[in-house]
């Protein structure tokens, strides 16, 4: 084992937010720590209040009337990259008044460029655009996304910013170790909202690997397209983050001149002998926020073939919203409060206008379960009588003590939901680190005779191998209580197709594949209870989502959507995942996917002994709550 092998994990570890052994670098930061700006101006703005008359609102009303829908809000599962990308592009092109984007990561690459060029075009035709981005990944080439803030009619804020230079991820993180507790907590929410009428929520960030467009590895993911009043709840969540003291306007953090200097330094690095910037499939237009983020090169034969494959699975066409098969159902938004992440103590802030409190997810879930168990059709003309409306209204009218007190989170709310399960829990969580509360919820469900199945990443398919340690050390205990464990096969093209089959997206979801035979990495986050309740969002079932990051989820009561997603996932469990079982002697065995012609394994499949040994050594240094 060499030092190079150990530090080879660095990029993946960074994606999982500063694991504990980063503390060993603290001594390097003692020479000085950068500070966040003071006296920051944050003009308050809110979502579009009057949506009537917009093209999207008219479309939703027409679709609801045509369906003679019992409920006010409609939903479509978006699984394949075509439907996921096309839905966002369709919202950009259809927006007439506002676009609100909230993301953990926006990568400066081909798929993002096409999307952001559309956002800029929308702004130039008069659409007000707000972009709220967690600041963790805004280094190097990805920092160029911040150019959006200097476009007319676009505002951009960075949530929970990391002080320090943006040209190097490593040294920026080192400079932030003096404020480790705050910096390692991140805004993980993902929203894409148009005219406060239609929006996308789920697990995807913006970037090639989330839309089947990467040549080395792609994420298998799931989003929900939502329409109707539920989107107003999503927008209230966005506003609570946008107007929070932890959100810093880009102009307070970096200037166009500094972005130019960063771009020049990156171009110089790419042109050094022995380096290669890699192909840029879409040549940047002069108006692109990503222009010159990397040096375009002439595509070679392999690149041309790769682009041809991409065009078959990702044709950059918008989803036909008129053809999207909406399922009308009661739903509620579960969202963490921004205060879950502490504010930067040394930054002076301007007072904000009073904002509506974000409902406590714990209260919301408790009421959602009670209301949705006996859901009835709303009285005509009164959307507030729908079960989801009752839930939201009850939460909004709760006392201030209820809203501000306690430590309920989205994950805590889902654990409360599990407590109502009668027969079946099907959980998909790419990062699965069960802490005490999660383990207790599983044990209680099993004691009631509830079947519990969990699909997570295998070590081979995990983009952050160190996170796998927190799951692996709990495998035997979970199996002993009767939890069924499945781990994704890293070359699981069948799993891509299975998740894609959940889309129901009309004319645009046809191909759910990804580029070539690239590695597949599970990224979907969902929970299905008793084939009637479906939760889809940004949350993992782990202690990081529970205790540190902020998350958001949609809880939908729909037998149709639950079965649609569940049937496809169950097929994937059989044909695209290893089932982990405990042998009589105490060891583990991985049963190969059906039809794969692979042998069963007695160690993490598709992995090397050096990799498993390194994780065995690093595991004791990585507590569950930081993975």
Secondary structure, DSSP 8 states (H G I E B T S, - for coil): --HHHHHTTHHHHHHTS--GGGGGGGGGGTT------SSB--------S--TTSHHHHHHHHHHHHHT-SSS-EEEEE-SHHHHHHHHHHHHHH-SSEEEEEES-B--SHHHHHHHHHHHHHHHTT-EEEEEEESTT-SGGGGGGGGGGGSTTEEEEEES---S-SS-HHHHHHHTGGGHHHHT--B---EEEETTTEEEEES--BSGGGTT--SSEEEE--EEEEESTHHHHHHHHHHHHHTSTTEEEGGGT--HHHHHHHHHHHHHHHTSTT------SS---TT-TTTTSS------HHHHHHHHHHHHH-------TTT---EE-EEEEEE--GGGS---TT--B-----------HHHHHHHHHHHHHT-----TT-GGGSHHHHHHHHHHTS-HHHHHSS---HHHHHHHHHTT-SSEEEEEESS-B--HHHHHHHHHHHHTT-EEEEEEE-TTT-SSHHHHHHHHTTHHHHHHTT-EEEEE-TT-HHHHHHHHTT---GGG------STT-EEEE--EEEEETTTEEEEES--SBHHHHHTSB-EEEEEE-HHHHHHHHHHHHHHHHHSEEEEEE-TTS-EEEE--TTS----BSSSTT--HHHHHHHHHHHTTS-GGG-
